[in-house]
């Protein structure tokens, strides 16, 4: 890699880590673990000035015309810089998004417990982050202007969750360091007081002036498509694609339902599938067994090369984080330090009410469980991120394009069906989930081009997907905050499938699924059009 590009990347990533120490800690850079982000307006302006300086230096770099690793690194750097300057400099999202600050508080603690191996290191870093909560809250109160009403409501719920999370963190710290009880209680009380003040601010002054708009508008939506995903596609074209895919997937789903029972519609069968689930006490062991089975399936079929030293730890969600993980969650390995081990959390069903327990277990039905395990584990997110850790450039390891990483996981759901991994019920659930992803494309475009309100979007999803209004509302909430991410599951999958067909034709007898999958995973979660050029 040329010194010019490598030097720019080093300078850029150092600036990001200095500005966002929680993100740096998530990457495995433990030296940032005790730092708290300075989100004051003055620090943000210094950050933007540093980014503009790096951008100016980048204009003098000539990486060459060939699509080498050097060129890819440079293109990723340009995209990431442009997006960050847009979000922080032009949109000033830190004045609009209260969840930015609550997330800093929650994930600042979460990654301490997840990434730091030693007990003493966990305690020291957690105490520093607890003591730093006041400065994060002060920045929120100083920066936030007129956010969307919906975003203030979301942040309010998150802040209530943070206060509950703090109580669990206190118990965990006392367990780890009982001799430091007084110090731990004081730091937790300090953070709890700061969180309480933030809650009052969200409920009072901020709620009263929350009249902003969450929609980015057509022009900026298309800017994100061009810059983040590198799609040459208009919002209108994207919506038509979503509508076509929705109709085609619904047809497949209805045909699959008829194959199981000609007298019952797909949504009735999907509800019946929820009755086929593990016992509460067996939940973790079933996920572990399924994860092992999928890994073995991938290896025996030669679908993709498993990277040396990778592993996936399937564990019960720790008690102190269950308020933020109701069912299951995956966390990727740190990209720069530590073991190449992902973590798959499964939250146990412990409620005593039989009806509530049955409803929770229904979400872990055997069809959904298999799809979830392969989407999150093998050959989905975990395998992809475990390979990304070995990518040849630092931008390739840190640039996470959702149309690649979510597209890959959805592609895997379909590819594993083609490889013979599902029974009839598993295929039904997989197609139901694919229909959901097609619906996301339509809603994503409509929300951010102001063709649909969030209330309309909830009704649309509840009607078309037979989804509960509560689930639809939770989904739509994050769609409003992440324009172009909801569409990326389906469009990424389609582009990977199209690329597979192109390379199958080009490589001829030399083509194999393993060769294709190894090639597309090699450079990390980069925009698929860039991947296509590099191949």
C-alpha positions as CSV (number, residue, x, y, z in Angstrom):
1,X,0.0,0.0,0.0
2,X,1.4,3.5,-0.9
3,X,2.7,5.6,1.9
4,X,0.4,8.5,1.0
5,X,-2.8,6.4,1.3
6,X,-1.6,4.5,4.4
7,X,-0.6,7.7,6.1
8,X,-4.0,9.4,5.4
9,X,-5.8,6.3,6.7
10,X,-3.8,6.3,9.9
11,X,-4.4,10.0,10.4
12,X,-8.1,9.6,9.8
13,X,-8.6,6.6,12.0
14,X,-6.6,8.2,14.8
15,X,-8.9,11.3,14.6
16,X,-12.0,9.1,14.7
17,X,-10.7,7.1,17.7
18,X,-9.7,10.2,19.6
19,X,-13.2,11.7,19.0
20,X,-15.1,8.5,19.6
21,X,-13.3,6.4,22.3
22,X,-16.3,4.1,22.7
23,X,-16.0,3.1,19.0
24,X,-12.2,2.7,19.4
25,X,-12.8,0.4,22.4
26,X,-15.2,-1.7,20.3
27,X,-12.4,-2.2,17.8
28,X,-10.3,-3.6,20.5
29,X,-8.1,-0.6,21.2
30,X,-8.1,-1.0,25.0
31,X,-6.1,2.2,25.6
32,X,-9.3,4.1,24.9
33,X,-11.4,2.1,27.3
34,X,-11.3,4.6,30.2
35,X,-11.9,7.7,28.0
36,X,-15.3,9.4,27.6
37,X,-16.3,11.3,24.4
38,X,-16.2,15.0,24.5
39,X,-19.3,15.9,22.6
40,X,-19.2,19.6,23.2
41,X,-19.8,22.0,20.3
42,X,-16.2,23.2,20.5
43,X,-14.7,19.7,20.3
44,X,-17.1,18.8,17.4
45,X,-15.8,21.9,15.5
46,X,-12.2,20.8,16.1
47,X,-13.1,17.4,14.8
48,X,-14.7,18.8,11.7
49,X,-11.6,21.0,11.1
50,X,-9.3,18.0,11.4
51,X,-11.5,16.0,8.9
52,X,-11.5,18.9,6.4
53,X,-7.7,18.9,6.7
54,X,-7.5,15.2,5.9
55,X,-10.0,15.7,3.0
56,X,-7.7,18.5,1.6
57,X,-4.7,16.2,1.8
58,X,-6.6,13.5,0.0
59,X,-7.2,15.7,-3.0
60,X,-3.5,15.6,-3.7
61,X,-3.3,11.8,-3.6
62,X,-3.3,9.8,-6.9
63,X,-3.9,6.2,-6.1
64,X,-3.8,4.9,-9.7
65,X,-6.5,3.7,-12.1
66,X,-6.3,0.0,-11.4
67,X,-8.6,-1.4,-8.7
68,X,-5.9,-2.5,-6.3
69,X,-6.2,-2.7,-2.5
70,X,-4.6,0.7,-2.4
71,X,-7.4,2.2,-4.6
72,X,-10.0,0.5,-2.5
73,X,-8.6,1.9,0.7
74,X,-8.6,5.4,-0.8
75,X,-12.2,5.1,-2.1
76,X,-13.4,3.9,1.3
77,X,-11.6,6.8,3.0
78,X,-13.2,9.3,0.6
79,X,-16.7,7.9,1.2
80,X,-16.4,7.7,4.9
81,X,-15.0,11.3,5.1
82,X,-17.8,12.7,2.9
83,X,-20.4,10.9,5.0
84,X,-19.0,12.1,8.3
85,X,-18.7,15.7,7.1
86,X,-22.3,15.5,5.8
87,X,-23.7,14.1,9.1
88,X,-21.7,16.1,11.6
89,X,-21.0,19.3,9.5
90,X,-24.0,19.8,7.3
91,X,-26.9,17.9,8.9
92,X,-25.6,18.7,12.5
93,X,-27.3,15.5,13.6
94,X,-25.9,15.9,17.1
95,X,-28.4,18.8,17.5
96,X,-31.2,16.6,16.4
97,X,-30.6,13.1,17.8
98,X,-30.9,12.7,21.6
99,X,-30.3,8.9,21.2
100,X,-26.7,9.8,20.2
101,X,-26.0,10.8,23.8
102,X,-28.0,8.0,25.5
103,X,-26.2,5.5,23.2
104,X,-22.8,6.9,24.3
105,X,-23.8,6.2,27.9
106,X,-25.1,2.7,27.3
107,X,-22.5,1.4,24.9
108,X,-19.7,3.1,26.8
109,X,-20.4,0.6,29.6
110,X,-21.4,-2.3,27.4
111,X,-18.1,-2.5,25.5
112,X,-16.1,-2.3,28.7
113,X,-17.6,-5.5,29.9
114,X,-17.5,-7.1,26.5
115,X,-14.0,-6.2,25.3
116,X,-11.8,-5.9,28.3
117,X,-10.6,-9.4,29.5
118,X,-9.3,-8.6,33.0
119,X,-11.6,-8.0,36.0
120,X,-9.5,-5.1,37.2
121,X,-9.5,-3.5,33.7
122,X,-13.3,-3.8,33.5
123,X,-13.7,-2.1,36.9
124,X,-11.3,0.7,36.2
125,X,-12.8,1.5,32.8
126,X,-16.4,1.2,34.0
127,X,-15.7,3.6,36.9
128,X,-14.2,6.1,34.5
129,X,-17.2,5.9,32.1
130,X,-19.6,6.2,35.0
131,X,-17.9,9.3,36.3
132,X,-17.9,10.7,32.7
133,X,-21.7,10.4,32.3
134,X,-22.2,14.0,33.6
135,X,-20.2,15.5,30.8
136,X,-22.1,13.5,28.2
137,X,-25.4,14.7,29.7
138,X,-24.1,18.3,29.7
139,X,-23.3,18.1,26.0
140,X,-26.8,16.8,25.3
141,X,-28.4,19.7,27.1
142,X,-26.1,22.2,25.4
143,X,-26.3,20.8,21.9
144,X,-29.9,19.5,21.3
145,X,-32.1,22.0,19.5
146,X,-35.5,20.9,18.0
147,X,-35.4,17.2,17.3
148,X,-38.2,15.2,15.8
149,X,-40.9,14.4,18.4
150,X,-40.5,10.7,17.7
151,X,-36.8,10.8,18.4
152,X,-37.2,12.5,21.7
153,X,-39.8,9.8,22.7
154,X,-37.4,7.0,21.6
155,X,-34.5,8.6,23.6
156,X,-36.8,8.9,26.6
157,X,-37.4,5.1,26.6
158,X,-33.7,4.5,26.0
159,X,-32.8,6.7,29.0
160,X,-35.2,4.8,31.2
161,X,-33.5,1.6,30.0
162,X,-30.1,3.2,30.8
163,X,-31.2,3.8,34.4
164,X,-32.3,0.2,34.8
165,X,-29.1,-0.9,33.2
166,X,-27.1,1.1,35.7
167,X,-28.6,-0.8,38.6
168,X,-27.5,-4.1,37.0
169,X,-24.0,-2.7,36.3
170,X,-23.7,-1.7,39.9
171,X,-24.4,-5.3,40.9
172,X,-21.9,-6.6,38.4
173,X,-19.2,-4.2,39.6
174,X,-19.8,-5.1,43.2
175,X,-19.5,-8.8,42.3
176,X,-16.2,-8.1,40.5
177,X,-14.6,-5.8,43.1
178,X,-16.4,-6.2,46.5
179,X,-13.6,-4.4,48.3
180,X,-14.2,-1.2,46.3
181,X,-17.9,-1.0,47.3
182,X,-17.8,2.7,48.4
183,X,-16.1,3.8,45.2
184,X,-18.5,1.8,43.0
185,X,-21.6,3.1,44.8
186,X,-20.4,6.7,44.5
187,X,-19.6,6.4,40.8
188,X,-23.0,4.7,40.1
189,X,-24.8,7.3,42.1
190,X,-23.1,10.0,40.1
191,X,-24.1,8.4,36.8
192,X,-27.6,7.8,38.0
193,X,-28.0,11.4,39.0
194,X,-26.7,12.5,35.5
195,X,-29.1,10.0,33.8
196,X,-32.0,11.3,36.0
197,X,-31.2,14.9,34.9
198,X,-31.2,13.8,31.3
199,X,-34.6,12.1,31.7
200,X,-36.1,15.3,33.1
201,X,-34.6,17.3,30.2
202,X,-36.1,14.9,27.7
203,X,-39.5,14.9,29.3
204,X,-39.6,18.6,29.9
205,X,-37.8,21.3,27.9
206,X,-36.7,19.1,25.0
207,X,-40.1,17.5,24.6
208,X,-41.8,20.9,24.4
209,X,-39.6,22.1,21.5
210,X,-39.4,18.8,19.6
211,X,-41.0,19.7,16.3
212,X,-38.2,18.6,13.9
213,X,-38.4,16.4,10.8
214,X,-36.8,13.0,10.7
215,X,-37.1,12.6,6.9
216,X,-33.8,13.5,5.1
217,X,-35.7,14.2,1.8
218,X,-35.2,12.8,-1.7
219,X,-32.0,14.6,-2.5
220,X,-30.1,13.5,0.7
221,X,-31.6,10.0,0.5
222,X,-30.1,9.7,-3.0
223,X,-26.9,11.2,-1.8
224,X,-26.6,8.3,0.7
225,X,-27.4,5.8,-2.0
226,X,-24.6,7.2,-4.1
227,X,-22.0,7.8,-1.4
228,X,-22.5,5.2,1.2
229,X,-23.7,2.3,-1.0
230,X,-22.3,3.5,-4.3
231,X,-25.6,2.8,-5.9
232,X,-26.5,4.4,-9.2
233,X,-30.2,4.4,-8.4
234,X,-32.9,7.0,-7.8
235,X,-35.3,6.8,-4.9
236,X,-38.2,6.1,-7.4
237,X,-36.3,3.3,-9.0
238,X,-35.5,1.8,-5.6
239,X,-39.1,1.9,-4.6
240,X,-40.2,0.1,-7.8
241,X,-37.6,-2.5,-7.2
242,X,-39.0,-3.1,-3.6
243,X,-42.5,-3.3,-4.9
244,X,-41.5,-5.9,-7.6
245,X,-39.6,-8.0,-5.0
246,X,-42.4,-7.8,-2.5
247,X,-44.9,-9.2,-5.1
248,X,-42.5,-11.9,-6.2
249,X,-41.6,-13.0,-2.7
250,X,-45.3,-13.0,-1.6
251,X,-46.0,-15.4,-4.5
252,X,-43.2,-17.7,-3.4
253,X,-44.4,-17.5,0.2
254,X,-48.0,-18.4,-0.7
255,X,-46.8,-21.3,-2.8
256,X,-44.7,-22.6,0.1
257,X,-47.7,-22.3,2.4
258,X,-49.8,-24.3,-0.1
259,X,-47.1,-27.0,-0.1
260,X,-47.5,-27.4,3.7
261,X,-51.2,-27.1,3.9
262,X,-53.4,-25.9,0.9
263,X,-56.2,-24.8,3.2
264,X,-54.3,-22.3,5.4
265,X,-52.8,-18.9,4.4
266,X,-49.1,-18.3,5.0
267,X,-49.7,-16.1,8.1
268,X,-51.8,-18.7,9.8
269,X,-49.0,-21.3,9.3
270,X,-46.4,-18.8,10.5
271,X,-48.4,-18.5,13.7
272,X,-48.7,-22.3,14.0
273,X,-44.9,-22.5,13.6
274,X,-44.5,-20.6,16.8
275,X,-45.9,-23.6,18.7
276,X,-42.9,-25.6,17.6
277,X,-40.2,-24.4,19.9
278,X,-37.6,-25.7,22.4
279,X,-38.4,-25.8,26.1
280,X,-37.3,-22.8,28.1
281,X,-34.6,-24.8,29.9
282,X,-33.2,-26.1,26.6
283,X,-33.1,-22.8,24.7
284,X,-29.3,-22.2,25.1
285,X,-28.3,-25.8,24.3
286,X,-30.5,-25.8,21.2
287,X,-28.9,-22.6,19.9
288,X,-25.4,-24.1,20.6
289,X,-26.3,-27.3,18.8
290,X,-27.8,-25.5,15.8
291,X,-24.7,-23.2,15.6
292,X,-22.4,-26.2,15.6
293,X,-24.5,-28.0,13.0
294,X,-24.5,-24.9,10.7
295,X,-20.7,-24.5,11.0
296,X,-20.3,-28.2,10.1
297,X,-22.7,-27.9,7.2
298,X,-20.8,-24.9,5.7
299,X,-17.4,-26.8,6.1
300,X,-18.6,-30.1,4.8
301,X,-20.3,-28.6,1.7
302,X,-17.3,-26.4,1.0
303,X,-19.4,-23.3,0.8
304,X,-16.7,-20.9,2.2
305,X,-13.3,-21.1,3.8
306,X,-13.5,-20.8,7.6
307,X,-10.8,-18.4,8.8
308,X,-8.1,-19.8,11.0
309,X,-8.6,-19.2,14.7
310,X,-12.2,-17.9,14.5
311,X,-14.8,-19.0,17.0
312,X,-18.3,-18.1,18.0
313,X,-19.2,-18.2,21.7
314,X,-23.0,-18.9,22.3
315,X,-23.8,-17.8,25.8
316,X,-26.7,-16.8,28.0
317,X,-27.2,-13.0,28.0
318,X,-25.7,-11.7,31.2
319,X,-28.3,-10.6,33.7
320,X,-27.1,-7.0,33.7
321,X,-27.7,-6.6,29.9
322,X,-31.0,-8.4,29.5
323,X,-33.0,-5.1,29.6
324,X,-31.4,-4.2,26.3
325,X,-31.4,-7.7,24.6
326,X,-35.0,-9.2,24.8
327,X,-34.3,-12.2,22.6
328,X,-30.8,-12.6,21.0
329,X,-27.9,-10.5,19.8
330,X,-24.6,-11.0,18.0
331,X,-21.5,-8.9,18.6
332,X,-18.6,-9.2,16.1
333,X,-15.0,-9.8,17.0
334,X,-12.8,-6.7,17.7
335,X,-11.2,-5.7,14.4
336,X,-7.8,-4.7,15.7
337,X,-7.0,-6.6,18.9
338,X,-7.8,-9.7,20.9
339,X,-9.2,-13.1,19.8
340,X,-11.1,-13.6,16.6
341,X,-14.2,-14.6,18.5
342,X,-17.7,-13.4,18.1
343,X,-20.3,-13.6,20.8
344,X,-23.9,-14.7,20.3
345,X,-26.1,-13.8,23.2
346,X,-29.3,-15.8,23.9
347,X,-31.7,-14.3,26.5
348,X,-33.3,-17.0,28.7
349,X,-37.1,-17.1,29.1
350,X,-37.6,-16.7,32.8
351,X,-41.0,-15.1,33.2
352,X,-43.4,-17.1,35.3
353,X,-46.6,-16.1,33.5
354,X,-47.3,-19.1,31.1
355,X,-48.8,-17.0,28.4
356,X,-45.9,-14.5,28.3
357,X,-43.4,-17.4,28.4
358,X,-45.2,-19.1,25.5
359,X,-45.2,-15.9,23.5
360,X,-41.4,-15.4,24.1
361,X,-40.6,-19.0,23.3
362,X,-42.7,-18.7,20.1
363,X,-40.1,-16.2,18.8
364,X,-37.5,-19.0,19.1
365,X,-39.6,-21.5,17.1
366,X,-37.4,-24.1,15.3
367,X,-37.8,-22.5,11.9
368,X,-36.9,-19.0,13.1
369,X,-34.1,-20.3,15.3
370,X,-32.3,-21.9,12.4
371,X,-32.7,-18.8,10.2
372,X,-31.5,-16.6,13.1
373,X,-28.5,-18.8,13.9
374,X,-27.3,-18.8,10.2
375,X,-28.0,-15.1,9.7
376,X,-26.1,-14.1,12.9
377,X,-23.6,-17.0,12.9
378,X,-22.6,-19.3,10.1
379,X,-22.3,-18.4,7.3
380,X,-23.8,-15.0,8.1
381,X,-22.6,-12.1,10.2
382,X,-20.1,-13.9,12.4
383,X,-18.3,-15.6,9.5
384,X,-18.3,-12.4,7.5
385,X,-16.8,-10.3,10.3
386,X,-14.3,-13.0,11.2
387,X,-13.0,-12.8,7.7
388,X,-13.2,-9.0,7.6
389,X,-10.8,-8.9,10.5
390,X,-8.1,-10.2,8.1
391,X,-8.9,-7.7,5.3
392,X,-5.7,-6.2,3.8
393,X,-6.4,-2.6,4.7
394,X,-7.5,-0.7,7.9
395,X,-10.4,1.0,6.1
396,X,-11.5,-2.3,4.8
397,X,-11.7,-3.5,8.4
398,X,-13.6,-0.5,9.7
399,X,-15.8,0.6,6.9
400,X,-19.1,-1.2,7.4
401,X,-21.5,-0.8,4.5
402,X,-24.9,-2.1,5.5
403,X,-25.8,-3.2,1.9
404,X,-22.8,-5.6,2.2
405,X,-23.0,-6.9,5.7
406,X,-26.8,-7.1,5.8
407,X,-27.0,-8.1,2.2
408,X,-24.5,-10.9,2.9
409,X,-26.6,-12.3,5.8
410,X,-29.8,-12.2,3.8
411,X,-28.0,-13.7,0.8
412,X,-26.9,-16.5,3.1
413,X,-30.5,-17.2,4.2
414,X,-31.3,-17.9,0.5
415,X,-28.1,-19.6,-0.4
416,X,-28.5,-22.0,2.5
417,X,-32.0,-22.9,1.2
418,X,-30.4,-23.7,-2.2
419,X,-27.8,-25.8,-0.4
420,X,-30.5,-27.9,1.3
421,X,-30.4,-26.6,4.8
422,X,-34.1,-26.0,5.5
423,X,-37.1,-28.2,5.9
424,X,-40.5,-27.0,4.6
425,X,-41.3,-25.0,7.8
426,X,-37.8,-23.4,7.8
427,X,-38.3,-22.3,4.2
428,X,-41.7,-20.8,5.1
429,X,-40.1,-18.7,7.9
430,X,-37.2,-17.7,5.6
431,X,-39.6,-16.4,2.9
432,X,-41.7,-14.6,5.5
433,X,-38.5,-12.8,6.6
434,X,-37.6,-12.0,3.0
435,X,-41.0,-10.5,2.5
436,X,-40.3,-8.3,5.5
437,X,-37.0,-7.1,4.0
438,X,-38.8,-6.3,0.7
439,X,-41.3,-4.3,2.7
440,X,-38.5,-2.4,4.3
441,X,-37.3,-1.1,0.9
442,X,-40.7,0.5,0.2
443,X,-41.1,2.0,3.6
444,X,-37.5,3.3,3.7
445,X,-38.0,5.3,0.5
446,X,-41.5,6.5,1.5
447,X,-40.5,7.7,4.9
448,X,-37.5,9.7,3.8
449,X,-39.0,11.2,0.7
450,X,-42.0,12.2,2.8
451,X,-44.5,10.0,0.9
452,X,-45.5,8.3,4.1
453,X,-45.6,9.2,7.8
454,X,-44.3,6.9,10.5
455,X,-47.9,6.2,11.6
456,X,-48.8,5.3,8.0
457,X,-45.7,3.1,7.8
458,X,-46.7,1.2,11.0
459,X,-50.2,0.6,9.5
460,X,-48.7,-0.5,6.2
461,X,-46.3,-3.0,7.7
462,X,-49.0,-4.4,10.1
463,X,-51.4,-4.9,7.2
464,X,-49.0,-6.3,4.6
465,X,-46.8,-8.4,6.9
466,X,-49.5,-9.5,9.4
467,X,-47.2,-8.0,12.0
468,X,-48.3,-6.8,15.4
469,X,-48.5,-3.0,15.6
470,X,-46.1,-3.1,18.5
471,X,-43.4,-4.9,16.4
472,X,-44.1,-2.7,13.4
473,X,-43.7,0.4,15.6
474,X,-40.3,-0.8,16.9
475,X,-39.2,-1.4,13.4
476,X,-40.3,1.9,11.9
477,X,-38.7,3.8,14.8
478,X,-35.2,2.8,13.7
479,X,-36.1,3.2,10.0
480,X,-36.6,6.9,10.7
481,X,-33.1,7.2,12.2
482,X,-31.1,5.2,9.6
483,X,-32.1,6.3,6.1
484,X,-31.0,3.8,3.4
485,X,-30.1,1.1,5.9
486,X,-33.5,-0.7,5.9
487,X,-33.4,-1.1,2.1
488,X,-29.9,-2.5,2.2
489,X,-30.8,-6.1,3.3
490,X,-32.7,-6.9,0.1
491,X,-30.7,-4.8,-2.3
492,X,-27.4,-6.1,-1.0
493,X,-28.7,-9.7,-1.4
494,X,-29.8,-9.1,-5.0
495,X,-26.5,-7.5,-6.0
496,X,-24.5,-10.3,-4.5
497,X,-26.7,-12.9,-6.4
498,X,-26.3,-10.9,-9.6
499,X,-22.5,-10.7,-9.1
500,X,-22.4,-14.4,-8.5
501,X,-24.1,-15.0,-11.9
502,X,-21.7,-12.7,-13.6
503,X,-18.6,-14.4,-12.2
504,X,-20.1,-17.8,-12.8
505,X,-20.2,-16.9,-16.5
506,X,-16.8,-15.3,-16.5
507,X,-15.0,-18.0,-14.5
508,X,-16.6,-20.9,-16.3
509,X,-15.3,-24.3,-15.1
510,X,-13.2,-22.5,-12.5
511,X,-16.2,-21.2,-10.6
512,X,-17.2,-22.6,-7.3
513,X,-19.3,-21.3,-4.4
514,X,-16.3,-21.4,-2.1
515,X,-14.2,-19.4,-4.6
516,X,-16.9,-16.8,-5.1
517,X,-17.6,-16.4,-1.4
518,X,-14.0,-16.2,-0.4
519,X,-13.5,-13.5,-3.1
520,X,-16.4,-11.3,-2.0
521,X,-15.6,-11.6,1.7
522,X,-11.9,-10.8,1.4
523,X,-12.1,-7.0,1.4
524,X,-14.6,-6.6,4.2
525,X,-18.0,-5.0,4.2
526,X,-17.4,-2.6,1.3
527,X,-20.0,-1.2,-1.1
528,X,-20.9,-3.9,-3.6
529,X,-20.3,-1.8,-6.7
530,X,-16.7,-1.2,-5.5
531,X,-16.3,-4.9,-4.8
532,X,-17.5,-5.7,-8.3
533,X,-14.9,-3.3,-9.8
534,X,-12.1,-4.9,-7.7
535,X,-13.1,-8.4,-8.9
